[in-house]
Amino acid sequence: MRKALIVLIRFYQTAISPYKMPSCRFTPTCSQYSIEAIQKYGALKGLFLSA
């Protein structure tokens, strides 16, 4: 499940995000933070932390 979530976020980063106005003012970006949280804490806690 962890890998599937990361693939979905990467798809968003490469296919959808470039066509939207920037909405995340943080560094790392919101989607990148989500990936890092999922990798470090697992799927459920990572999603909770990034929501």
N, CA, C and O atoms as CSV, one atom per row, in Angstrom:
chain,resi,resn,atom,element,x,y,z
A,1,MET,N,N,0.825,-1.191,0.000
A,1,MET,CA,C,0.000,0.000,0.000
A,1,MET,C,C,0.869,1.254,0.000
A,1,MET,O,O,0.527,2.250,-0.638
A,2,ARG,N,N,1.971,1.207,0.703
A,2,ARG,CA,C,2.870,2.346,0.780
A,2,ARG,C,C,3.365,2.735,-0.609
A,2,ARG,O,O,3.355,3.910,-0.976
A,3,LYS,N,N,3.796,1.739,-1.374
A,3,LYS,CA,C,4.328,2.009,-2.709
A,3,LYS,C,C,3.246,2.564,-3.637
A,3,LYS,O,O,3.517,3.454,-4.443
A,4,ALA,N,N,2.031,2.046,-3.528
A,4,ALA,CA,C,0.931,2.523,-4.371
A,4,ALA,C,C,0.609,3.991,-4.086
A,4,ALA,O,O,0.350,4.760,-5.011
A,5,LEU,N,N,0.626,4.375,-2.829
A,5,LEU,CA,C,0.370,5.772,-2.481
A,5,LEU,C,C,1.452,6.686,-3.032
A,5,LEU,O,O,1.163,7.772,-3.535
A,6,ILE,N,N,2.699,6.242,-2.935
A,6,ILE,CA,C,3.801,7.051,-3.447
A,6,ILE,C,C,3.702,7.193,-4.962
A,6,ILE,O,O,3.972,8.267,-5.500
A,7,VAL,N,N,3.319,6.122,-5.655
A,7,VAL,CA,C,3.140,6.193,-7.111
A,7,VAL,C,C,2.044,7.204,-7.457
A,7,VAL,O,O,2.202,7.981,-8.398
A,8,LEU,N,N,0.954,7.205,-6.720
A,8,LEU,CA,C,-0.121,8.166,-6.972
A,8,LEU,C,C,0.339,9.607,-6.747
A,8,LEU,O,O,-0.007,10.501,-7.520
A,9,ILE,N,N,1.108,9.824,-5.703
A,9,ILE,CA,C,1.603,11.173,-5.428
A,9,ILE,C,C,2.592,11.604,-6.503
A,9,ILE,O,O,2.554,12.750,-6.951
A,10,ARG,N,N,3.474,10.703,-6.923
A,10,ARG,CA,C,4.421,11.021,-8.006
A,10,ARG,C,C,3.675,11.353,-9.300
A,10,ARG,O,O,4.062,12.274,-10.020
A,11,PHE,N,N,2.601,10.605,-9.600
A,11,PHE,CA,C,1.787,10.902,-10.774
A,11,PHE,C,C,1.225,12.314,-10.667
A,11,PHE,O,O,1.261,13.076,-11.633
A,12,TYR,N,N,0.712,12.660,-9.505
A,12,TYR,CA,C,0.196,14.010,-9.293
A,12,TYR,C,C,1.296,15.049,-9.518
A,12,TYR,O,O,1.066,16.066,-10.173
A,13,GLN,N,N,2.498,14.793,-8.973
A,13,GLN,CA,C,3.590,15.748,-9.102
A,13,GLN,C,C,3.996,15.974,-10.551
A,13,GLN,O,O,4.308,17.101,-10.935
A,14,THR,N,N,3.996,14.923,-11.358
A,14,THR,CA,C,4.490,15.045,-12.731
A,14,THR,C,C,3.406,15.359,-13.752
A,14,THR,O,O,3.681,16.039,-14.740
A,15,ALA,N,N,2.182,14.883,-13.543
A,15,ALA,CA,C,1.154,15.024,-14.568
A,15,ALA,C,C,0.127,16.119,-14.279
A,15,ALA,O,O,-0.428,16.700,-15.211
A,16,ILE,N,N,-0.129,16.402,-13.030
A,16,ILE,CA,C,-1.201,17.347,-12.695
A,16,ILE,C,C,-0.652,18.659,-12.143
A,16,ILE,O,O,-1.068,19.735,-12.574
A,17,SER,N,N,0.258,18.580,-11.213
A,17,SER,CA,C,0.769,19.759,-10.531
A,17,SER,C,C,1.379,20.818,-11.456
A,17,SER,O,O,1.172,22.006,-11.206
A,18,PRO,N,N,2.115,20.456,-12.506
A,18,PRO,CA,C,2.693,21.498,-13.370
A,18,PRO,C,C,1.652,22.391,-14.045
A,18,PRO,O,O,1.980,23.502,-14.461
A,19,TYR,N,N,0.422,21.936,-14.161
A,19,TYR,CA,C,-0.620,22.704,-14.835
A,19,TYR,C,C,-1.493,23.508,-13.886
A,19,TYR,O,O,-2.411,24.203,-14.321
A,20,LYS,N,N,-1.214,23.415,-12.600
A,20,LYS,CA,C,-1.982,24.151,-11.601
A,20,LYS,C,C,-1.152,25.310,-11.074
A,20,LYS,O,O,0.077,25.300,-11.145
A,21,MET,N,N,-1.838,26.298,-10.550
A,21,MET,CA,C,-1.139,27.396,-9.893
A,21,MET,C,C,-0.505,26.851,-8.614
A,21,MET,O,O,-1.103,26.005,-7.948
A,22,PRO,N,N,0.684,27.315,-8.260
A,22,PRO,CA,C,1.308,26.841,-7.014
A,22,PRO,C,C,0.440,27.200,-5.806
A,22,PRO,O,O,0.026,28.349,-5.649
A,23,SER,N,N,0.172,26.225,-4.972
A,23,SER,CA,C,-0.663,26.486,-3.803
A,23,SER,C,C,0.033,26.129,-2.493
A,23,SER,O,O,-0.469,26.455,-1.417
A,24,CYS,N,N,1.163,25.474,-2.574
A,24,CYS,CA,C,1.892,25.105,-1.363
A,24,CYS,C,C,3.057,26.067,-1.179
A,24,CYS,O,O,3.932,26.166,-2.039
A,25,ARG,N,N,3.065,26.763,-0.071
A,25,ARG,CA,C,4.109,27.755,0.175
A,25,ARG,C,C,5.267,27.210,1.005
A,25,ARG,O,O,6.180,27.952,1.369
A,26,PHE,N,N,5.229,25.939,1.296
A,26,PHE,CA,C,6.210,25.338,2.184
A,26,PHE,C,C,7.323,24.629,1.424
A,26,PHE,O,O,7.166,24.265,0.258
A,27,THR,N,N,8.441,24.441,2.101
A,27,THR,CA,C,9.546,23.642,1.581
A,27,THR,C,C,9.853,22.597,2.631
A,27,THR,O,O,10.135,22.964,3.772
A,28,PRO,N,N,9.815,21.318,2.308
A,28,PRO,CA,C,9.479,20.703,1.024
A,28,PRO,C,C,8.006,20.924,0.700
A,28,PRO,O,O,7.214,21.278,1.574
A,29,THR,N,N,7.645,20.711,-0.564
A,29,THR,CA,C,6.257,20.900,-0.966
A,29,THR,C,C,5.360,19.933,-0.203
A,29,THR,O,O,5.824,18.964,0.398
A,30,CYS,N,N,4.091,20.218,-0.245
A,30,CYS,CA,C,3.124,19.377,0.479
A,30,CYS,C,C,3.163,17.931,-0.007
A,30,CYS,O,O,3.121,16.999,0.795
A,31,SER,N,N,3.243,17.749,-1.323
A,31,SER,CA,C,3.265,16.381,-1.851
A,31,SER,C,C,4.575,15.682,-1.508
A,31,SER,O,O,4.582,14.479,-1.245
A,32,GLN,N,N,5.678,16.417,-1.510
A,32,GLN,CA,C,6.956,15.805,-1.149
A,32,GLN,C,C,6.966,15.425,0.331
A,32,GLN,O,O,7.488,14.373,0.699
A,33,TYR,N,N,6.396,16.272,1.171
A,33,TYR,CA,C,6.285,15.938,2.593
A,33,TYR,C,C,5.441,14.680,2.787
A,33,TYR,O,O,5.754,13.839,3.629
A,34,SER,N,N,4.375,14.558,2.007
A,34,SER,CA,C,3.527,13.365,2.093
A,34,SER,C,C,4.320,12.109,1.786
A,34,SER,O,O,4.193,11.106,2.488
A,35,ILE,N,N,5.135,12.156,0.744
A,35,ILE,CA,C,5.964,11.003,0.379
A,35,ILE,C,C,6.925,10.661,1.511
A,35,ILE,O,O,7.066,9.495,1.880
A,36,GLU,N,N,7.582,11.675,2.058
A,36,GLU,CA,C,8.539,11.433,3.139
A,36,GLU,C,C,7.845,10.859,4.376
A,36,GLU,O,O,8.380,9.961,5.026
A,37,ALA,N,N,6.667,11.367,4.701
A,37,ALA,CA,C,5.931,10.866,5.867
A,37,ALA,C,C,5.493,9.420,5.656
A,37,ALA,O,O,5.566,8.610,6.579
A,38,ILE,N,N,5.042,9.093,4.453
A,38,ILE,CA,C,4.627,7.721,4.158
A,38,ILE,C,C,5.819,6.779,4.230
A,38,ILE,O,O,5.699,5.669,4.748
A,39,GLN,N,N,6.966,7.207,3.717
A,39,GLN,CA,C,8.157,6.361,3.763
A,39,GLN,C,C,8.627,6.145,5.194
A,39,GLN,O,O,9.062,5.048,5.544
A,40,LYS,N,N,8.543,7.169,6.014
A,40,LYS,CA,C,9.068,7.072,7.375
A,40,LYS,C,C,8.097,6.385,8.338
A,40,LYS,O,O,8.519,5.584,9.171
A,41,TYR,N,N,6.803,6.691,8.232
A,41,TYR,CA,C,5.840,6.227,9.227
A,41,TYR,C,C,4.864,5.168,8.727
A,41,TYR,O,O,4.082,4.629,9.510
A,42,GLY,N,N,4.902,4.867,7.437
A,42,GLY,CA,C,3.947,3.909,6.892
A,42,GLY,C,C,2.746,4.618,6.283
A,42,GLY,O,O,2.602,5.835,6.400
A,43,ALA,N,N,1.894,3.847,5.637
A,43,ALA,CA,C,0.795,4.416,4.859
A,43,ALA,C,C,-0.220,5.167,5.725
A,43,ALA,O,O,-0.540,6.318,5.428
A,44,LEU,N,N,-0.724,4.554,6.769
A,44,LEU,CA,C,-1.802,5.181,7.542
A,44,LEU,C,C,-1.340,6.410,8.310
A,44,LEU,O,O,-1.952,7.473,8.206
A,45,LYS,N,N,-0.282,6.274,9.070
A,45,LYS,CA,C,0.196,7.414,9.847
A,45,LYS,C,C,0.756,8.494,8.927
A,45,LYS,O,O,0.589,9.683,9.203
A,46,GLY,N,N,1.419,8.099,7.836
A,46,GLY,CA,C,1.940,9.069,6.879
A,46,GLY,C,C,0.841,9.895,6.245
A,46,GLY,O,O,0.982,11.109,6.100
A,47,LEU,N,N,-0.261,9.248,5.863
A,47,LEU,CA,C,-1.401,9.991,5.309
A,47,LEU,C,C,-2.018,10.908,6.355
A,47,LEU,O,O,-2.389,12.042,6.054
A,48,PHE,N,N,-2.126,10.420,7.571
A,48,PHE,CA,C,-2.681,11.243,8.644
A,48,PHE,C,C,-1.826,12.488,8.867
A,48,PHE,O,O,-2.363,13.583,9.036
A,49,LEU,N,N,-0.514,12.334,8.870
A,49,LEU,CA,C,0.380,13.464,9.099
A,49,LEU,C,C,0.371,14.460,7.946
A,49,LEU,O,O,0.603,15.651,8.150
A,50,SER,N,N,0.107,13.982,6.749
A,50,SER,CA,C,0.159,14.874,5.595
A,50,SER,C,C,-1.201,15.468,5.237
A,50,SER,O,O,-1.291,16.288,4.323
A,51,ALA,N,N,-2.237,15.078,5.925
A,51,ALA,CA,C,-3.581,15.608,5.610
A,51,ALA,C,C,-3.810,16.944,6.283
A,51,ALA,O,O,-4.879,17.536,6.132
